[in-house]
């Protein structure tokens, strides 16, 4: 995502942690999906940030449908 961690990635992460849809027993796939949703909500659907978040999860083996 570039820049300081708190400028983009941190905001997406925080939005996801505060998201009411995040279940207390969420697995990596559920959390990853919400980070992608929150990136789209914050930066726009189809944004580079949302695509970067999806690719980052894919790179570490977490596939989001």
Secondary structure per residue as TSV (DSSP state, phi and psi in degrees):
chain	resnum	aa	ss	phi	psi
A	1	X	-	360.0	-19.8
A	2	X	-	76.9	165.4
A	3	X	S	72.1	-166.2
A	4	X	-	-73.1	146.3
A	5	X	T	-57.6	-35.2
A	6	X	T	-79.2	-13.7
A	7	X	T	-73.8	-38.9
A	8	X	T	-128.1	-62.3
A	9	X	H	-59.2	-41.9
A	10	X	H	-62.8	-38.6
A	11	X	H	-68.3	-39.8
A	12	X	H	-64.1	-45.4
A	13	X	H	-60.9	-47.2
A	14	X	H	-62.9	-45.1
A	15	X	H	-56.9	-39.0
A	16	X	H	-70.2	-42.3
A	17	X	H	-63.2	-29.9
A	18	X	T	-90.5	-5.4
A	19	X	-	-69.1	126.0
A	20	X	T	-64.3	-18.3
A	21	X	T	-78.4	-12.2
A	22	X	-	-75.8	110.5
A	23	X	-	-76.5	151.6
A	24	X	T	-66.1	-19.4
A	25	X	T	-110.7	26.3
A	26	X	-	-61.5	141.4
A	27	X	-	-95.7	-178.9
A	28	X	H	-60.6	-39.3
A	29	X	H	-64.8	-42.6
A	30	X	H	-64.6	-43.8
A	31	X	H	-65.1	-43.4
A	32	X	H	-59.5	-43.8
A	33	X	H	-59.7	-42.5
A	34	X	H	-68.1	-34.7
A	35	X	H	-64.5	-38.0
A	36	X	H	-66.1	-43.6
A	37	X	H	-60.8	-42.8
A	38	X	H	-71.9	-31.3
A	39	X	H	-64.1	-42.1
A	40	X	H	-65.3	-40.0
A	41	X	H	-65.8	-39.5
A	42	X	H	-81.5	-39.7
A	43	X	H	-113.1	-5.4
A	44	X	-	106.1	142.4
A	45	X	T	-63.6	133.8
A	46	X	T	79.3	9.5
A	47	X	-	-70.4	158.0
A	48	X	H	-61.2	-34.0
A	49	X	H	-64.5	-44.5
A	50	X	H	-62.6	-40.6
A	51	X	H	-67.8	-38.0
A	52	X	H	-65.1	-39.5
A	53	X	H	-64.7	-46.3
A	54	X	H	-59.2	-44.5
A	55	X	H	-65.3	-38.0
A	56	X	H	-61.8	-43.2
A	57	X	H	-64.1	-42.2
A	58	X	H	-61.1	-41.3
A	59	X	H	-61.6	-29.0
A	60	X	T	-98.3	8.9
A	61	X	T	90.0	12.3
A	62	X	-	-101.8	106.1
A	63	X	-	-94.6	124.3
A	64	X	-	-106.1	123.9
A	65	X	-	-64.1	360.0
